Amino acid sequence: MEKGLIVGYDLCKDYCRISYFEEGKDEPQDLVFSEEENPYLVQNSICKKKGKDEWLIGQVAYETALLGGGAIVDKLLRMVSMNGFTTFEGVRYSAEELLYHFLDESLKVLYKQQNTTEIRQIMFTVQDLDSVVLDTVIRCMKRLGVERKRIHIISHTETYLFFVLSQKRELWSNISVLYDLSGDGLNYYEMEVLRGMQPNVAYAKRTFLEEGFSIDILNNPAGCRMADSIMTKCVERMLSKKLISSAYLSGKGMDSCQRWGNNFLKVLCTRRRVFFIENMFAKGAVYAACEYLRDTSAYPYKIMCEGRIDVDIHVDVYKGMNLKTLNLASVGSNWYETKQSFDIIPDNETSIRFRVRKLGERSPLLVEIPLTDFKLKPNKMRRIGVNLTFSSENEFNVTLRDKGFGEFCPATDTVIKKTFTIS
């Protein structure tokens, strides 16, 4: 049996958390970074020690910089998204280089505690699926020696869904909800299994609540009273008419809700089972990572949420004399990992046609790309490369490239690129 760590890595804008499966344990364990107030959390900051090729992360990074022992950079994900850079001691470092060192140092803590550097699967989870950030994380992890097939990235919404589905069925037989309060604000998540479809669909969504507040107000009594009032009204407005099987709380702001949220908790806990979960998203990422190790899914549902596509995409081609249907994308697939490439040889065809069918709809939409931009060549003497990718769950891209046909019809530089929005 293949050995190695199964890791869930919650990479937030301001901090990260890591969970993992430990041999002999039934549930994911949380990585302890320090003995500070919140031992399971490390700030997304990195410090280069003055005059040395040594990197520090989290609270130690701040303390070292404060004492003049190095220079610090924080908010790494924002810098990565903007393709930013910084300069330490006259040397310019890209955001990708800084993230590489941050991931390296954070995973070293895990490796040391578990006495291994082997990763069987690692699932990153982020709040927003920014393709620049996703690509950068993949490159950093490959540079750290992890094979691409072992690296995956999904949204917080999806890791929440996997966490809930991994609990007892009674906790998600109806609707399950989550309030996550962090430095990014207040996010509300909702999950339910939509029965009556073939197959049944596990559906989750995230809503950013405008009435959210800065967790800094929890540092004074007046702010605590305001937070309690806001959260109480949120629950009364949002949940009063819903049948809730379970409610979860997570995030830096919720870890002290028993101190500031008396009325909020009283309303939320009335006729509902409520849980505060440390490292909710990191734990959910571990459960999601395990799916890649199974021959058969532990969750007999189509997963539909942020990060998953809700369409099937097909194209008809002939192979020899037989008409074949190529499945290019399937409902419930991860958009970031859905990539298809193939070649076609047009036989008196002036266009390539894709059938796009949304979940729950019987009739597909026909998407057609003309081939008229390619130079005229004898029939069956043109080979066209087709590449299909997604830039989000609501948008896919098709690239057509003239690849020629041997010495008789050399390839040209003709490329057709089209982007389609899924409405």
N, C-alpha and C positions, 0 to 999 in steps of 0.2 A: 504493500500500500504506500502510495506517495506521501511523503512527510513534508512538513513546512507549516508556516503560520497562515491562518485565515484572518485577515485584518480588515477592519472597518475604520476608515480615516475620515473624520468630519472636518472638512477644511472650510472654515467660515471666514468672513472678512476680517475679523479682529482676533480670532483665536482658533485653535484646533483641539480636537479630542480624538483619542484612539481607543478602540475596543478590539478584542481578539478572542478566538476560541482557544481555550486551554484544554489540553487532553484530559479527559476524565470529568469535564464540566458539561452541564446541560445547557448553560446559557453563556452568552459572551461576557468576558471579564473586561473591566475598565483599566487602562494603563494609568498608573500613578506617576505623574511627572515630578512632584515635589511634595513637601509637607506644608505648603502654604495653605491659605484659607480655602482655596478650591484646588485640591491636589490632582484632579483629572483634566485640568485645562492648562494650556500653555498659550501665551499671547503670540500672535503672528508677527514677531519682531526678531530681528537678527542683528548681532553685533560682531564686528570684526575687531579682534584684539589689536591694540596698537603695536605695530612693528612685528606682528606675527601672522602666520597663515593659520589662525585658529578662529573658529566661529562659535558664537554662543547664542542661545535662543531663550525666549521667555523672560521671566523675572531676573534671571542672572544677567541677561543681556542689558536690561535697564540699569541694574545696579553697577555693572562694570562701566557703562557709559557715564553714569552719574558721577563716578569716582575718577573720570578722565582716562579710563583704561582702554577706551575704544570708541568707535562711532556706531550709531545704531540707526536702523531703518525699520519702520513698522508699516502696517497696512499693505502687506506684500501682494495680496490678490488684486487690489486696486492698481498697484504699480504694474503688475503683470498684464492686466486688462488694457492698460494704456501704453504697453511696450516702453515703459519708463526705464530709467537708469539712475545710478548714483555714483559718487566718487569717494573712495576711501584712500587716503594718503597718496593722492595723485593718480590712482588707478581707477579706471571706469569699469563699473560692474553693471551688467544688464539685470533687469528684473528677473529674467529666467535664471541667471547665475545665482542670484540671491535665494530664489525659491528652491533651487537645487540644494544649496547648502542648508536651508531650513528643513527640507524634507529629510536630508541626510542626518542631521543632528537629532531630529525628533524620532526618527526610526531607530537610531542608535540606542535610545533609551529602551525601546521595546526589545531590541536584539539582546541587550545586556541582561535585562530581567528574565528573558525567556531562553537565554543561552543558545541562540541560533540566529543565523542571518538568512535562513531559507524562507522564502515567501511562496506559499502555494497559490493563494489568491489574495489580491488587495483591492478593495472596493472603496473608492473615494466618493464622498457625497458633498455636494455644494448646493447653496440655496438657488443660485441662478446659473443655468447652463450656458455660460459664455464660451464660445468655441475657441477663442484665443487662450483662455485659461485652461480649458480642457486639453488642447494640443500641447500646451507648455508643461502641464503636469505629466502627460504621457512621455514627453521627451526627457524630462528630469528623471522619471522612474526608470526608463530604459538605460539612461546614463548611469544610474545606480545599480545596474546589473539585473533588473527584473525583466523577464520576458514580456513582450507586448500582450500575449494571450492571457497573462495573469493579472493584467491591469484593467480596471473598469471604472467608469464614473457615472453616477446617477444623481438625480435631484434629491433634495431633502424630502419632497413630497413622496417620492418613491420609497425612500428608506423608511419613512413613517409607515407607509402601507405595508412593507415587508415586516416591520416590527409588530404591527397589530395582528397581521395574519399568522404570525408565529406564536401568538398567545392562545389561550383556551378559546374555543369557539364561542362560548357564552359571552365573551368580551367583544365580539364583533358580529353577533347574530343580527343586530340592527346597526345603527349608525355609531361610529366611533369618532371622537373629536380630539383635537389637540390645540392647546394654546401655548405658543412658544414666544417667550419674551426675552429679547436679547438686546445688544447694543444697536442692532439693525431695526428695532421696533417690535411691534406685536404682529405675529402671523398666526392665522387660524387655519387649521387643517381639518378636513372631513373625509372619512372613508366609509364606504359601504359596498357590499356585494350585491350587484344587480342581477337578480335571478330571473329566469324566464327567457334568457338569451342562450344561444348555442355557440360556444360554451358560455357559462356564466362569466360575468365581468366583475373584477375587483376594481373599483373606481375610487380615486382620491383626488382632491383638489386643494389648492392653497389660496388664501385670500389675505392680502396685506390690509390690516385694519387701520384706518386713518385716525381713529381715536386712541391709538397707541401713544405711549409716552416714553420719555427718556428714563432709563433705569437709574440715572443719577438722582432723580427726585426721591428715590427710596432712602436717601441718606438723611432725611429730616422728617419729623413727625407730620408736618403739613403735607409734604409730598406723599407720604404713605397713605394719608387719608384720601388724597386725591386719587391715587392709584387704586385704592380699594373701591372707591365710588365708580371709577371708570370701568373696572373689570366686572363689578356687580351688574352694571347696566348692560355691558356686553353680553353676559350670560343670559340675563333676562330677555334681551331683545333677540338673541340668536337661537337659543335652545328651548324656549318655552313650548313650542309646538312640534318638537322633534322627539322621536323615540330613540333615546341614547342608551347604548349598551355599556359604553365606557368613555371616560374622559381622562385625558392625560395633560400634564403640565411639564414643560421643560424650559431650559434657557437660564441664563445668569440671573434674570430678574425673578424667576419663579422659585429659585432655590431658597428664597427667604419669605415666600408668600404666607407662611404660617405666622410670621411676625407682622406683616403689613396688611394682609388680606382677609380679615375675620369675616366680614359680611360676604365678600366674594366667595370664599370657600363654603360658607354656610349655604348660599344659594346653589352653588355648583354641586355640592355633595348631596343635595336633597333628592332622594330616590335615584341616585346615580353612583356608580362605582368610579372613584377618582384615584389616579395614581400620579405621583411625581416620579419621573424617570430621569436619572442622571445619564447623560450620554445617549439620549434617545436615538439620534441620527447615526451615531457611530455604531451602536448596537444593531440598528436596522440594516446598516451597510454590511455587517458581518453575516446576518441572515441572507441578504441578497447575494453576497459572494458565494455562499454555499450552493446556490442554484447552479453555478457553473461547474460544480463537481458532481452533479447528479445526472444519471442517465434519464430519469423521469422526474419532472417537477414535483416538489412537495406542495405546490399550490395549483390546484386544477382550475385555474381561472385565467382569462385574458387580463393582463395587467394594463390598466388605462390610467394615465396620470401625466403630469408634467414630465417631459422627456421621452414619452412613448407616442408612436404615431398611430393614428386612427384610420388608416387607409391600407388597402391592398393595391399594389401596382403590378400589372402584368403586361407582357408584350408577346404577340404571336409571331413565331418564326417557323420556317421549314427546316427540318433536318433530314436531308435526303428528300424523299417524297412524302414524308410525314409531317403534318402540322403539329407543332409543339407550342405549349404555353410556358413561357419563362416567368417565374414568380420573382419579382425584383424587390418587393417590400411587403411585409405582412403586418396586419393590425396587431398592435401590442409590442412591436419591436422597438428597441432603443434607437432613436434617430441618429445618435452620434456613431453608433457601431453598424448602421445599415449602409453598406457600400456595395455596389455591384459594377462589374466591368465585363464586357463581352464584345465580340466582333460580329458584324453582319456583312453580308454581300447582297446588295439590293438586286432583285430580279424584276426589272421593269417597275420598280417602286419609286415614287417621287417624294415619299415622306415616310417617317417612322411614327407609328401610332402606339400610345400607351393607354391602357385601361386603368382608370383610377376609381376605386369603389370605396366609399366611406363606410365605416362601421354602422350597421343597421339599415343601410340602403341597398335596394335590390339592383338598381340600374347603375352601371358605372358611367363615369364621365370620360369621354374620349379626348385625349391630349395629343395633338399632332405637331410634329416638327418637320417642316419642308426640307428636302435635300437639294433644293435648287441652287444653293450657294456653292455646292461642290462642282468642280469643273466636269464638263461633259466627257464621259468615257464610254467605251463599248459596254453593253449589258453584261452583267456578272463579272466585270473587270474592275470593280472598285471595292475595297475593303474599308469599312468604317468602324472605328472603335467607339463604343458607347460606354459612358461612365455615368452612373447615377449615385448621387450623394444627397444628404439632407443637411440643411443649415439650421433647422429647428424642427420641432414636431409639426409645424404648420407650413413648411417650405422645403421643396426639393429642387435639386439642380440636375440638369442633364447636359453633358458635354459630348459632342460628336467630333471626331477627329479623322481626317483622311489619312489612312495608313498605307495607301497604295495597293498594288497587286503584283508584287515581284518586279522584275526588270522591265516588263512590258509597260507597266503603269506605275511609275515611281510615286511615292507619297508626296503630298504637297503640305503647305503650312496652313491649309484651310481648317478652321476650327469654328464650330457653332456652339454657343453656350446659351442655355435657356434656364430661367428660374420660374417655378410655378408655385403659386400660393394655394394651400388647401383651405378652402372656406367652409 
